[in-house]
Structure formats: C-alpha cells, structure tokens
Amino acid sequence: MFRFDPYSPAIDADPFPFYRTLRDEHPCFWSPEAQMWVLSRYADIVTALQDWQTYSSARGNLMTELPGRAGATLGTTDPPRHDRLRALVQHAFMKRNLEALAEPIRAIAREAAAPLAGARQFDFIEDYSSKFTVRVLFAALGLPMGDEARVREKAVLMVQSDPVTRTKAPQHIAAYQWMQDYAAGVIAERRANPVNDLISHFSMAEIDGDRLDEREVLLTTTTLIMAGIESLGGFMAMYALNLADHAEARRAVVADPALLPEAVEESLRFNTSAQRFRRCLQRDVELHGQTMRAGDFVCLAYGSGNRDERQFPDPDRYDIRRKPRGHLGFGGGVHACLGTAIARLAVKIAFDEFHRVVPDYHRVQQHLAWMPSSTFRSPLQLELAVP
C-alpha cells in the first residue's frame, strides 16, 4: 500500500518518485502519519493558493507551526488582515531602495568568495553561502553586526522539526524564543534611533494613520530573519547542487553570466527548497473522488507541482533555457513571497562572484544529509571539489 509521510527523512532524500505516484494515482491523498491531505498536482495547488477563502493560512502555513505565530504574519493571515499587513510591509520595502543594495551585496559576495581561491575542496554552505546570506540579511534589515553566526544557527533551528513526533522539538521552540528576544532588542533600538533600514521602516510604516502593532512588528521581523536566512540560504545550496550535477548548464552560465537569471528560475522549479506548506479548510471540498472536510489541514506540495508534466513538459530535465513561467518556487496567490526581488538579485550576484573564483566544480558526496524540516528541503552540507 502506498504511503506518503511528508515528515519522513527518507522521502526528503528523494521526494520526486513519491510525488509522481501521488500525482498519477493519489492526487488528493490522506496521509495518516501527517494527519492531513496532500495535493500534488500543479493545477490543484494553484487553485488552492488563489482560493484563500477555502484554503486558509490563519492557523499557520508551516508544516509544523511555531507557537504564537499564526494570525500575526504575512504567511499566517488571510485577507483583509493579510492585505493590511502586506501593504504596510511593502511600504517599508519600497522605502528601502533594493537597487541601492546591489553594490553592498556584491562586496559581501566578493569577500565571502575570496578565501575559496585555489581551494581543491570545500563545503559550499559552510564556506560560502552561509556567510553570504547572513551578511546580506543583516545589511538589508539593518541588524547590528556581531551576532551573525548565532542568528543563523537559531534561524536554521526554527525551520526544523522532529521527524519522529512530527512537531517542533524543545530546541526549535527555544530558538524561536531566542530570535523573538533578539528581534525585540533590535526593534527597540531602531525605534529610539531610526535609520534607513527595513526594521526602522517596519516600526514606522504608516498608511492613512494605520501602523503595525507591537506583535505584528515583532513577529514580522522574526519571520523575515528566519525566512531570509533559511529560504535564501537553502535555495543557494539547491542552486549550487543543480549546477554541480549538471555540468553543461554550469559551463553555460559561467561562460555567459546573463543566463544566471534564467538558471535561477529553472532551479526554483526543478529543485526548490520550499517544498511543502499547509492550509486549513474552511468548508468541505470534493476533489478527485475524495471529500476533504472543513477543519482538515491540507499540504500543498510545491515541489511536486513544479515537476507536474501536465504543466511543465519533460519536468525531470534541468533546462536553464526553459523559462518556467508560473513555477511555485516563490509560492503564489496572495501569499507569493514578498522577498522575491531581493532574493533574485542576491542569488544572481552571489553566483556571478562565486564563478569568478570557482568556475568549475562538482559535488563530492553521492548521498547528502538533508535538513530535518517538513517544509523546506536543503542539504546540511554540500562538499564541492575543483578538478
């Protein structure tokens, strides 16, 4: 009998054969282990993303939710509250000119890549992407330098879950509490001494007299730190993995860096780090011969939708010239990722500078250890070798 446990490390090692079986044979699947439905076809996932009245995020969007977060962040609210939050957060983003970040990001990338010159083997995550992503996030949000390593450690723990209990373990919740305390301190400092950074703008954001309240500022900042570090870092690791495994694509982007943005979009489709998010049904839904009941949780398997041949021809082929419009690497609907512009800019610059120093590489480990997270999928280590 077919089984699909979205919390299983064995599935995360290679989810794509399971996804194919789900799409072809069980497109609306009840997972007893997860106690939720799993939607795996692209069209069904897009429908759910667009129908927030039915597929609500208000009880949390992570597969294992952090306590007290639901209902107070962009990812865990529905319109109209979501629209208010998004408008205020976007207002803060607009005041922080992202183009002005391009040169600081490039300087960070060059500094992070420089020690790799002449290296014969290194861990892409430990030696490059983790250093790059945390410093970019600190620059964008305006976090005080000095705590980068600890902030990254806590952010990575926050997105993890216990595959046995299928919940957040005490160390994950403790990391979340630490991050809230850290963010609260930064917010208090910025309110007392505002500067041109995102946290200052969040604290002060106002549209027609409406402002974010204290809990909204705190949890939005905490979530942005978590998502900024893990989403950007996880995707960079997956992108490096894709290029390491596909030599022709890697040679093409090294020879012509103008192809990097197209390769980024294909990587977001082919092997996104954002694999699965959840929703809660607000009414009964009949789908593919199954009846999903109001109050049931539903897993939206983005990683499966991105490999659905009904939407993307020859989906298991990594083709950087594909131009995969509508991929789910950044979600969709009202909850499409707010940080897409800075993520695309940062990854393009990061690999542009990385390839200046390390133009040719391949992965060392045949089998990778994956982050224990039911929502995100990225390797814990990515050893690369230079010929």
Stockholm file with secondary structure:
# STOCKHOLM 1.0

chainA/1-387         MFRFDPYSPAIDADPFPFYRTLRDEHPCFWSPEAQMWVLSRYADIVTALQDWQTYSSARGNLMTELPGRAGATLGTTDPPRHDRLRALVQHAFMKRNLEALAEPIRAIAREAAAPLAGARQFDFIEDYSSKFTVRVLFAALGLPMGDEARVREKAVLMVQSDPVTRTKAPQHIAAYQWMQDYAAGVIAERRANPVNDLISHFSMAEIDGDRLDEREVLLTTTTLIMAGIESLGGFMAMYALNLADHAEARRAVVADPALLPEAVEESLRFNTSAQRFRRCLQRDVELHGQTMRAGDFVCLAYGSGNRDERQFPDPDRYDIRRKPRGHLGFGGGVHACLGTAIARLAVKIAFDEFHRVVPDYHRVQQHLAWMPSSTFRSPLQLELAVP
#=GR chainA/1-387 SS CCCCCTTCHHHHHSCHHHHHHHHHHCSEEEETTTTEEEECSHHHHHHHHHCTTTEECTTCSSSSCCTTTTTSSGGGCCTTHHHHHHHHHHHHHHHSCGGGGHHHHHHHHHHHHGGGTTCSEEEHIIIIIHHHHHHHHHHHHTCCTTCHHHHHHHHHHHTCCBTTTTBCCHHHHHHHHHHHHHHHHHHHHHHHSCCSSHHHHHHHCEETTEECCHHHHHHHHHHHHHHHHHHHHHHHHHHHHHHHHCHHHHHHHHHCGGGHHHHHHHHHHHSCSBCEEEEEESSCEEETTEEECTTCEEEEEHHHHTTCTTTSSSTTSCCTTSCCTTCSTTCCGGGCCTTHHHHHHHHHHHHHHHHHHCCSCEECCSSCCBCSCSSBCCBSCCEEECC
#=GC SS_cons         CCCCCTTCHHHHHSCHHHHHHHHHHCSEEEETTTTEEEECSHHHHHHHHHCTTTEECTTCSSSSCCTTTTTSSGGGCCTTHHHHHHHHHHHHHHHSCGGGGHHHHHHHHHHHHGGGTTCSEEEHIIIIIHHHHHHHHHHHHTCCTTCHHHHHHHHHHHTCCBTTTTBCCHHHHHHHHHHHHHHHHHHHHHHHSCCSSHHHHHHHCEETTEECCHHHHHHHHHHHHHHHHHHHHHHHHHHHHHHHHCHHHHHHHHHCGGGHHHHHHHHHHHSCSBCEEEEEESSCEEETTEEECTTCEEEEEHHHHTTCTTTSSSTTSCCTTSCCTTCSTTCCGGGCCTTHHHHHHHHHHHHHHHHHHCCSCEECCSSCCBCSCSSBCCBSCCEEECC
//
